[in-house]
């Protein structure tokens, strides 16, 4: 988040993916964008990303369980 703020990006987000041997290397299962607001701090941005994570993770897991598979 600090990097996103330092680079001045307008959007960051949350990604749910399968775990791989390397960090963030597994296939993406779901993503959601989170806008970076002009007055954001690392803390405020982190809180908004966590809100998305709390919604996105259960939704993704529910979809996997309903399908009976990841793919």
C-alpha positions in Angstrom: 0.0 0.0 0.0 2.8 2.4 0.8 4.2 1.7 -2.7 0.8 2.4 -4.3 0.6 5.7 -2.5 4.2 6.6 -3.3 3.7 5.9 -7.0 0.5 7.9 -7.1 -1.7 5.2 -8.5 -5.4 5.9 -8.7 -6.5 2.3 -8.2 -5.2 -0.7 -6.3 -7.1 -3.8 -5.2 -7.5 -7.2 -3.8 -6.7 -10.5 -5.6 -7.7 -14.0 -4.5 -5.5 -16.6 -6.1 -4.3 -20.2 -5.6 -1.1 -20.5 -3.7 2.0 -21.2 -5.8 5.7 -21.8 -5.0 6.4 -18.1 -5.5 4.6 -15.2 -4.0 1.5 -14.2 -5.9 2.2 -16.7 -8.7 -0.9 -18.9 -8.6 -3.9 -18.6 -10.9 -6.2 -15.7 -10.1 -9.6 -16.7 -8.9 -11.1 -13.3 -8.2 -10.1 -9.6 -8.2 -11.7 -6.3 -7.1 -10.5 -2.8 -7.6 -10.1 -0.4 -4.7 -9.8 3.3 -5.6 -7.0 5.3 -4.0 -8.4 8.5 -2.7 -6.5 11.8 -2.7 -6.4 12.0 1.1 -5.5 8.3 1.7 -2.9 7.2 4.2 -1.4 3.7 4.3 -3.8 3.0 7.2 -7.0 4.3 5.5 -6.2 2.5 2.2 -5.4 -0.7 4.1 -8.8 -0.6 5.9 -10.7 -0.2 2.6 -8.7 -3.1 1.0 -9.5 -5.3 4.1 -13.3 -4.5 3.6 -13.0 -5.8 0.0 -11.1 -8.9 1.2 -13.7 -9.7 3.8 -16.3 -9.7 1.1 -14.3 -11.3 -1.8 -12.7 -14.2 0.0 -16.0 -15.8 1.3 -17.7 -15.1 -2.1 -14.9 -16.9 -3.9 -14.9 -19.8 -1.5 -18.6 -20.1 -1.8 -18.4 -20.2 -5.6 -15.7 -22.9 -5.5 -17.9 -25.0 -3.1 -21.0 -24.6 -5.3 -19.1 -25.6 -8.4 -17.4 -28.5 -6.6 -14.0 -27.5 -8.1 -11.6 -24.5 -8.4 -11.8 -24.3 -12.2 
